[in-house]
Amino acid sequence: MKSVKITAGLTYKEFFVRKMTREILAGKWNPGDRLPSERELAAELGIGKTVVHSGIEQLAAMGLVDIKPKSGVYVADYMNTGNIETLNAIVHLNGNELSWEVTVAILDLRLAIEGMALRALCFTRCAEDIVRLRAMTAQIRDHSHHSAVEELAELFFRWHREICILSGKSILTLFMNTMHDVSIAFWVNYLRMYGPSFAIDRLERFITLIEARDGEGAYKLLAIGIADYLSRLENEAGDKRERLNSIFG
């Protein structure tokens, strides 16, 4: 039995649930895969079998695994059969820890949420809304000269959340807040890929479209941006696989 280092403040059960959640959502275990037995998992991690049993029950409640008596524990088809706890597990992980399928699904959700808010805001916007967005954009431009990428990511998240706030659709703002943690990881990647100047210019384009009440144009700009980001992520993953194959192949 090997010993594992538990992060301060976590119980063994919390550690186990977090570890298995990350591995499932990162694609190490795919829907339909049979997990090792409770005894095997306990021995591998150096924790008690009762802890593993309780942790698996929690994973089942989260919609991530199916417990089949006399057969074993299998990874659930969580993208189709999951629940609100499954969504909570996804959005509280770092975006870099998610599988490609989950990454695409999260960005699809963002397009649905913010796309709806953009259309609504373009219809209802007032002069004060435009002033507010321009002030936030100026703040981001000022911070881009001296702030760390993580700080800029937070500012970009707040700018896009403001779209939901100004649209008057409160439930959309709640969804954006729920997606904060995973969104920050995506924004960090985005800023490193495209650079702050490009990203800030994109904000200015959104403002122009909102001011012109061009809801479809604003939605299309968001959709194109997300599609291009996903394409770059996929290309980066392909390049990484090729490098690994050249080294170890």
Rosetta blueprint (number, residue, H / E / L):
1 M L
2 K L
3 S L
4 V L
5 K L
6 I L
7 T L
8 A L
9 G L
10 L L
11 T L
12 Y H
13 K H
14 E H
15 F H
16 F H
17 V H
18 R H
19 K H
20 M H
21 T H
22 R H
23 E H
24 I H
25 L H
26 A L
27 G L
28 K L
29 W L
30 N L
31 P L
32 G L
33 D L
34 R E
35 L L
36 P L
37 S L
38 E H
39 R H
40 E H
41 L H
42 A H
43 A H
44 E H
45 L H
46 G L
47 I L
48 G L
49 K H
50 T H
51 V H
52 V H
53 H H
54 S H
55 G H
56 I H
57 E H
58 Q H
59 L H
60 A H
61 A H
62 M L
63 G L
64 L L
65 V E
66 D E
67 I E
68 K E
69 P L
70 K L
71 S L
72 G E
73 V E
74 Y E
75 V E
76 A L
77 D L
78 Y H
79 M H
80 N H
81 T H
82 G L
83 N L
84 I H
85 E H
86 T H
87 L H
88 N H
89 A H
90 I H
91 V H
92 H L
93 L L
94 N L
95 G H
96 N H
97 E H
98 L L
99 S L
100 W H
101 E H
102 V H
103 T H
104 V H
105 A H
106 I H
107 L H
108 D H
109 L H
110 R H
111 L H
112 A H
113 I H
114 E H
115 G H
116 M H
117 A H
118 L H
119 R H
120 A H
121 L H
122 C H
123 F H
124 T H
125 R L
126 C L
127 A H
128 E H
129 D H
130 I H
131 V H
132 R H
133 L H
134 R H
135 A H
136 M H
137 T H
138 A H
139 Q H
140 I H
141 R H
142 D H
143 H H
144 S L
145 H L
146 H L
147 S L
148 A L
149 V H
150 E H
151 E H
152 L H
153 A H
154 E H
155 L H
156 F H
157 F H
158 R H
159 W H
160 H H
161 R H
162 E H
163 I H
164 C H
165 I H
166 L H
167 S H
168 G L
169 K L
170 S H
171 I H
172 L H
173 T H
174 L H
175 F H
176 M H
177 N H
178 T H
179 M L
180 H H
181 D H
182 V H
183 S H
184 I H
185 A H
186 F H
187 W H
188 V H
189 N H
190 Y H
191 L H
192 R H
193 M H
194 Y H
195 G L
196 P H
197 S H
198 F H
199 A H
200 I H
201 D H
202 R H
203 L H
204 E H
205 R H
206 F H
207 I H
208 T H
209 L H
210 I H
211 E H
212 A L
213 R L
214 D L
215 G H
216 E H
217 G H
218 A H
219 Y H
220 K H
221 L H
222 L H
223 A H
224 I H
225 G H
226 I H
227 A H
228 D H
229 Y H
230 L H
231 S H
232 R H
233 L H
234 E H
235 N H
236 E H
237 A H
238 G H
239 D H
240 K H
241 R H
242 E H
243 R H
244 L H
245 N H
246 S H
247 I H
248 F H
249 G L
